[in-house]
Amino acid sequence: MAFNKSLRRLRIKRSIRRKISGTDSRPRLSVFKSNTGIYAQLVDDLKGHTLAHASSKELGSVKNANVTVSKEVGKKLAERAVANGVTDVVFDRGGYLYHGNVKALADGAREGGLKF
């Protein structure tokens, strides 16, 4: 059963990625979450470069990422992005539903100064 769920998420992820792409002026904010953490990065798809990144592991999250840790990851990513001169981004939820940790990360990034 878990195998079918992972295939479903991959199909959703591919359909999202067909529609959005990151550029130099408006990079893609990509989100990945696992059982133990949450990760986010700003990607320029045209050049294939990562402009900024942040993860729950950097913040010292030992067990797993909850909503408060996810919000802090979003703020940290926004801080690094603004330091690089990026304010506008395209949000790529990576096939995950927009609630819980993903929504908290997005809210933290907005509070940090990113617009999407």
Z-matrix of the N, CA and C atoms (Angstrom, degrees):
N
C 1 1.449
C 2 1.521 1 111.64
N 3 1.337 2 117.02 1 -39.43
C 4 1.458 3 120.27 2 179.62
C 5 1.520 4 111.08 3 -64.81
N 6 1.325 5 116.23 4 -30.72
C 7 1.459 6 120.34 5 179.31
C 8 1.525 7 110.50 6 -62.82
N 9 1.321 8 117.42 7 -42.42
C 10 1.463 9 121.14 8 179.07
C 11 1.517 10 111.93 9 -66.77
N 12 1.332 11 117.09 10 -35.13
C 13 1.456 12 120.21 11 178.95
C 14 1.520 13 110.69 12 -66.83
N 15 1.332 14 117.22 13 -39.25
C 16 1.462 15 119.40 14 179.77
C 17 1.524 16 110.54 15 -69.07
N 18 1.326 17 118.09 16 -36.99
C 19 1.463 18 120.43 17 176.48
C 20 1.523 19 111.00 18 -65.45
N 21 1.313 20 116.70 19 -37.56
C 22 1.462 21 120.80 20 178.61
C 23 1.524 22 110.26 21 -63.05
N 24 1.354 23 116.63 22 -44.15
C 25 1.453 24 120.05 23 179.55
C 26 1.518 25 111.38 24 -64.88
N 27 1.327 26 117.94 25 -36.94
C 28 1.459 27 120.98 26 177.73
C 29 1.522 28 111.81 27 -65.97
N 30 1.326 29 117.09 28 -39.01
C 31 1.468 30 120.13 29 176.44
C 32 1.516 31 110.77 30 -63.37
N 33 1.331 32 116.84 31 -43.29
C 34 1.462 33 120.79 32 178.61
C 35 1.528 34 109.69 33 -63.25
N 36 1.336 35 116.58 34 -43.28
C 37 1.456 36 121.24 35 -179.69
C 38 1.526 37 111.10 36 -60.63
N 39 1.329 38 117.40 37 -43.98
C 40 1.467 39 120.56 38 179.22
C 41 1.515 40 111.64 39 -64.02
N 42 1.322 41 117.51 40 -39.43
C 43 1.465 42 119.35 41 -179.02
C 44 1.528 43 110.60 42 -68.41
N 45 1.324 44 117.53 43 -33.81
C 46 1.464 45 120.61 44 177.14
C 47 1.522 46 109.94 45 -68.60
N 48 1.333 47 116.97 46 -44.36
C 49 1.464 48 121.43 47 -176.79
C 50 1.528 49 112.64 48 -67.73
N 51 1.329 50 118.03 49 -23.27
C 52 1.468 51 120.38 50 174.78
C 53 1.516 52 111.12 51 -67.41
N 54 1.320 53 115.68 52 -29.37
C 55 1.460 54 120.12 53 -173.54
C 56 1.522 55 113.64 54 -91.52
N 57 1.339 56 118.21 55 -25.67
C 58 1.461 57 120.28 56 -175.79
C 59 1.521 58 110.63 57 -122.76
N 60 1.314 59 114.58 58 152.45
C 61 1.459 60 120.92 59 178.12
C 62 1.525 61 108.05 60 -152.57
N 63 1.328 62 115.93 61 145.31
C 64 1.450 63 120.80 62 179.95
C 65 1.516 64 111.53 63 -94.02
N 66 1.311 65 116.68 64 140.85
C 67 1.462 66 122.10 65 177.59
C 68 1.526 67 108.29 66 -119.00
N 69 1.322 68 115.79 67 -179.85
C 70 1.455 69 120.04 68 179.69
C 71 1.527 70 111.13 69 -66.63
N 72 1.324 71 116.91 70 -40.46
C 73 1.460 72 120.07 71 -178.91
C 74 1.527 73 112.44 72 -80.85
N 75 1.337 74 117.67 73 -26.50
C 76 1.464 75 121.56 74 -179.48
C 77 1.533 76 109.41 75 -139.10
N 78 1.341 77 117.08 76 82.99
C 79 1.463 78 120.18 77 -176.74
C 80 1.526 79 112.33 78 -72.45
N 81 1.319 80 114.69 79 166.98
C 82 1.461 81 122.69 80 -179.25
C 83 1.522 82 109.13 81 -91.99
N 84 1.326 83 116.77 82 126.80
C 85 1.458 84 121.77 83 174.81
C 86 1.520 85 106.96 84 -90.71
N 87 1.317 86 116.62 85 103.89
C 88 1.452 87 123.19 86 -176.10
C 89 1.518 88 110.38 87 -96.82
N 90 1.331 89 116.76 88 134.65
C 91 1.460 90 122.81 89 -178.52
C 92 1.522 91 109.25 90 -115.57
N 93 1.338 92 115.85 91 135.59
C 94 1.456 93 121.95 92 172.05
C 95 1.520 94 107.37 93 -133.81
N 96 1.319 95 115.82 94 134.72
C 97 1.454 96 118.57 95 176.16
C 98 1.518 97 109.34 96 -129.78
N 99 1.316 98 114.62 97 145.69
C 100 1.457 99 121.22 98 177.30
C 101 1.519 100 107.74 99 -124.72
N 102 1.313 101 116.52 100 -173.06
C 103 1.461 102 119.65 101 178.19
C 104 1.520 103 112.02 102 -68.37
N 105 1.319 104 116.85 103 -24.56
C 106 1.460 105 120.10 104 -174.29
C 107 1.518 106 114.50 105 -110.32
N 108 1.315 107 120.14 106 -10.74
C 109 1.450 108 119.74 107 -177.16
C 110 1.504 109 113.50 108 -164.77
N 111 1.329 110 114.28 109 176.81
C 112 1.458 111 121.17 110 176.10
C 113 1.526 112 107.70 111 -133.14
N 114 1.322 113 115.70 112 139.94
C 115 1.453 114 122.47 113 -173.74
C 116 1.521 115 108.66 114 -131.55
N 117 1.329 116 116.64 115 144.75
C 118 1.460 117 121.13 116 177.96
C 119 1.519 118 108.63 117 -142.30
N 120 1.328 119 115.56 118 145.83
C 121 1.455 120 119.49 119 176.96
C 122 1.517 121 110.05 120 -149.25
N 123 1.319 122 115.61 121 153.23
C 124 1.458 123 122.75 122 174.79
C 125 1.516 124 107.48 123 -100.19
N 126 1.333 125 116.62 124 124.69
C 127 1.459 126 121.43 125 -173.38
C 128 1.520 127 109.98 126 -123.95
N 129 1.332 128 115.82 127 131.55
C 130 1.459 129 123.06 128 169.55
C 131 1.529 130 105.97 129 -94.05
N 132 1.330 131 117.30 130 103.30
C 133 1.460 132 121.49 131 -175.03
C 134 1.520 133 112.85 132 -71.17
N 135 1.311 134 118.59 133 -26.89
C 136 1.456 135 120.73 134 -179.45
C 137 1.530 136 111.23 135 -68.01
N 138 1.315 137 117.14 136 -41.56
C 139 1.464 138 121.53 137 179.44
C 140 1.523 139 113.01 138 -94.86
N 141 1.334 140 116.78 139 -18.58
C 142 1.452 141 120.52 140 -178.33
C 143 1.522 142 113.09 141 76.85
N 144 1.343 143 116.81 142 33.56
C 145 1.457 144 121.50 143 -178.13
C 146 1.529 145 110.78 144 -114.08
N 147 1.319 146 115.22 145 145.22
C 148 1.453 147 121.44 146 170.74
C 149 1.517 148 107.95 147 -93.64
N 150 1.331 149 116.57 148 122.55
C 151 1.463 150 121.51 149 -176.01
C 152 1.525 151 112.70 150 -87.97
N 153 1.318 152 117.35 151 -35.06
C 154 1.466 153 121.94 152 179.40
C 155 1.524 154 108.18 153 -158.42
N 156 1.322 155 116.06 154 155.80
C 157 1.465 156 119.91 155 178.70
C 158 1.519 157 109.45 156 -149.42
N 159 1.325 158 115.45 157 159.98
C 160 1.461 159 122.18 158 176.00
C 161 1.524 160 107.91 159 -157.54
N 162 1.320 161 115.83 160 150.92
C 163 1.462 162 119.56 161 179.00
C 164 1.517 163 109.98 162 -147.86
N 165 1.317 164 115.38 163 163.48
C 166 1.452 165 120.41 164 178.25
C 167 1.524 166 110.42 165 -71.02
N 168 1.310 167 118.51 166 -23.66
C 169 1.465 168 121.80 167 178.42
C 170 1.528 169 111.02 168 -66.73
N 171 1.330 170 117.25 169 -34.78
C 172 1.463 171 121.24 170 177.98
C 173 1.523 172 111.61 171 -65.34
N 174 1.318 173 115.73 172 -31.35
C 175 1.459 174 120.29 173 -176.85
C 176 1.517 175 112.40 174 -84.27
N 177 1.328 176 117.47 175 -1.89
C 178 1.456 177 120.96 176 177.45
C 179 1.510 178 114.39 177 87.04
N 180 1.316 179 117.75 178 21.28
C 181 1.453 180 120.93 179 177.04
C 182 1.530 181 108.52 180 -71.33
N 183 1.327 182 116.82 181 119.08
C 184 1.458 183 120.74 182 -173.35
C 185 1.526 184 111.34 183 -83.79
N 186 1.293 185 118.19 184 -56.02
C 187 1.460 186 121.29 185 -173.77
C 188 1.527 187 112.74 186 -86.15
N 189 1.312 188 116.22 187 -75.83
C 190 1.458 189 119.99 188 -177.37
C 191 1.524 190 109.85 189 -145.81
N 192 1.305 191 114.71 190 164.82
C 193 1.463 192 120.25 191 -177.68
C 194 1.524 193 109.61 192 -89.03
N 195 1.320 194 116.22 193 121.46
C 196 1.452 195 119.69 194 173.33
C 197 1.526 196 108.46 195 -101.07
N 198 1.303 197 116.97 196 -172.13
C 199 1.457 198 121.22 197 -174.14
C 200 1.528 199 111.64 198 -64.91
N 201 1.322 200 117.81 199 -38.94
C 202 1.467 201 119.76 200 -178.96
C 203 1.528 202 110.91 201 -68.49
N 204 1.325 203 117.47 202 -38.79
C 205 1.467 204 120.66 203 177.43
C 206 1.523 205 109.90 204 -66.37
N 207 1.323 206 117.29 205 -39.95
C 208 1.466 207 121.22 206 179.29
C 209 1.522 208 111.06 207 -62.64
N 210 1.314 209 116.20 208 -38.91
C 211 1.466 210 119.78 209 178.89
C 212 1.527 211 110.27 210 -65.47
N 213 1.322 212 117.39 211 -39.64
C 214 1.462 213 121.39 212 177.49
C 215 1.528 214 111.75 213 -65.39
N 216 1.334 215 116.89 214 -36.07
C 217 1.468 216 120.65 215 176.37
C 218 1.526 217 109.63 216 -63.21
N 219 1.327 218 117.33 217 -42.07
C 220 1.462 219 121.24 218 177.33
C 221 1.519 220 112.21 219 -62.16
N 222 1.326 221 116.83 220 -41.43
C 223 1.469 222 120.50 221 178.52
C 224 1.527 223 110.93 222 -65.66
N 225 1.341 224 116.58 223 -41.18
C 226 1.468 225 120.79 224 -179.93
C 227 1.526 226 110.60 225 -64.78
N 228 1.322 227 116.82 226 -40.89
C 229 1.460 228 120.63 227 178.28
C 230 1.528 229 110.32 228 -64.74
N 231 1.329 230 116.70 229 -42.81
C 232 1.464 231 120.41 230 179.37
C 233 1.528 232 111.00 231 -63.67
N 234 1.317 233 116.87 232 -38.34
C 235 1.463 234 120.91 233 178.09
C 236 1.534 235 110.78 234 -61.49
N 237 1.327 236 116.36 235 -44.35
C 238 1.463 237 120.63 236 179.36
C 239 1.525 238 111.64 237 -69.37
N 240 1.330 239 116.79 238 -35.62
C 241 1.459 240 120.77 239 -179.93
C 242 1.526 241 110.73 240 -67.95
N 243 1.315 242 117.42 241 -44.22
C 244 1.465 243 121.40 242 179.79
C 245 1.531 244 109.83 243 -64.41
N 246 1.329 245 116.86 244 -35.63
C 247 1.467 246 120.33 245 176.87
C 248 1.530 247 111.07 246 -64.46
N 249 1.341 248 117.10 247 -29.58
C 250 1.470 249 121.74 248 177.06
C 251 1.524 250 112.50 249 -88.08
N 252 1.322 251 118.00 250 -0.76
C 253 1.460 252 121.64 251 177.70
C 254 1.518 253 114.30 252 88.03
N 255 1.309 254 118.16 253 19.66
C 256 1.470 255 122.10 254 -179.98
C 257 1.518 256 108.81 255 -106.44
N 258 1.344 257 116.30 256 126.91
C 259 1.460 258 120.24 257 176.07
C 260 1.521 259 112.43 258 -123.96
N 261 1.332 260 118.27 259 -29.87
C 262 1.464 261 121.85 260 179.69
C 263 1.515 262 109.61 261 -102.20
N 264 1.344 263 116.56 262 131.30
C 265 1.464 264 121.47 263 -179.91
C 266 1.525 265 109.85 264 -136.42
N 267 1.321 266 114.94 265 164.63
C 268 1.460 267 122.88 266 171.79
C 269 1.516 268 106.08 267 -108.41
N 270 1.330 269 118.51 268 127.16
C 271 1.462 270 121.77 269 -175.33
C 272 1.521 271 110.35 270 -87.95
N 273 1.337 272 116.31 271 125.20
C 274 1.461 273 123.95 272 176.45
C 275 1.517 274 107.42 273 -116.71
N 276 1.331 275 116.55 274 105.16
C 277 1.457 276 120.56 275 -176.50
C 278 1.523 277 112.47 276 -77.42
N 279 1.319 278 118.13 277 -3.41
C 280 1.456 279 122.03 278 173.81
C 281 1.514 280 115.09 279 68.92
N 282 1.317 281 117.73 280 25.14
C 283 1.456 282 120.62 281 179.18
C 284 1.514 283 113.81 282 87.86
N 285 1.322 284 117.43 283 -4.47
C 286 1.465 285 120.65 284 178.15
C 287 1.521 286 109.44 285 -85.32
N 288 1.319 287 116.25 286 154.14
C 289 1.454 288 120.43 287 177.19
C 290 1.522 289 109.35 288 -69.16
N 291 1.320 290 115.73 289 146.89
C 292 1.469 291 121.05 290 -178.72
C 293 1.525 292 109.14 291 -84.70
N 294 1.323 293 115.71 292 75.46
C 295 1.460 294 122.12 293 173.40
C 296 1.526 295 108.16 294 -160.57
N 297 1.298 296 116.73 295 167.08
C 298 1.456 297 120.64 296 177.86
C 299 1.517 298 112.68 297 65.87
N 300 1.336 299 116.51 298 -125.54
C 301 1.462 300 121.73 299 -175.22
C 302 1.520 301 112.69 300 -65.33
N 303 1.320 302 117.81 301 -38.17
C 304 1.467 303 120.93 302 -178.95
C 305 1.524 304 110.12 303 -66.18
N 306 1.314 305 116.70 304 -43.64
C 307 1.466 306 120.69 305 178.38
C 308 1.527 307 110.83 306 -66.02
N 309 1.325 308 117.67 307 -39.32
C 310 1.461 309 121.21 308 178.81
C 311 1.524 310 110.59 309 -64.33
N 312 1.324 311 117.62 310 -40.55
C 313 1.468 312 120.89 311 177.24
C 314 1.526 313 110.23 312 -62.06
N 315 1.329 314 116.77 313 -44.05
C 316 1.466 315 120.76 314 179.31
C 317 1.525 316 110.91 315 -63.75
N 318 1.320 317 117.52 316 -41.61
C 319 1.465 318 120.92 317 178.98
C 320 1.527 319 110.83 318 -64.57
N 321 1.326 320 117.26 319 -40.42
C 322 1.454 321 121.10 320 177.54
C 323 1.519 322 112.09 321 -64.28
N 324 1.338 323 116.42 322 -38.75
C 325 1.466 324 120.39 323 177.93
C 326 1.526 325 110.36 324 -66.21
N 327 1.318 326 117.30 325 -39.12
C 328 1.469 327 120.87 326 177.11
C 329 1.518 328 110.90 327 -64.05
N 330 1.340 329 116.64 328 -43.05
C 331 1.460 330 120.19 329 178.94
C 332 1.522 331 111.49 330 -64.29
N 333 1.328 332 116.34 331 -29.99
C 334 1.456 333 121.05 332 179.50
C 335 1.506 334 113.98 333 -77.42
N 336 1.344 335 118.10 334 -11.63
C 337 1.461 336 120.35 335 176.22
C 338 1.514 337 115.69 336 119.81
N 339 1.319 338 119.10 337 2.51
C 340 1.466 339 120.27 338 177.94
C 341 1.526 340 109.98 339 -85.71
N 342 1.339 341 115.21 340 147.00
C 343 1.466 342 121.34 341 179.16
C 344 1.517 343 108.67 342 -118.92
N 345 1.344 344 115.33 343 128.37
C 346 1.465 345 121.28 344 174.24
C 347 1.497 346 110.46 345 -155.93
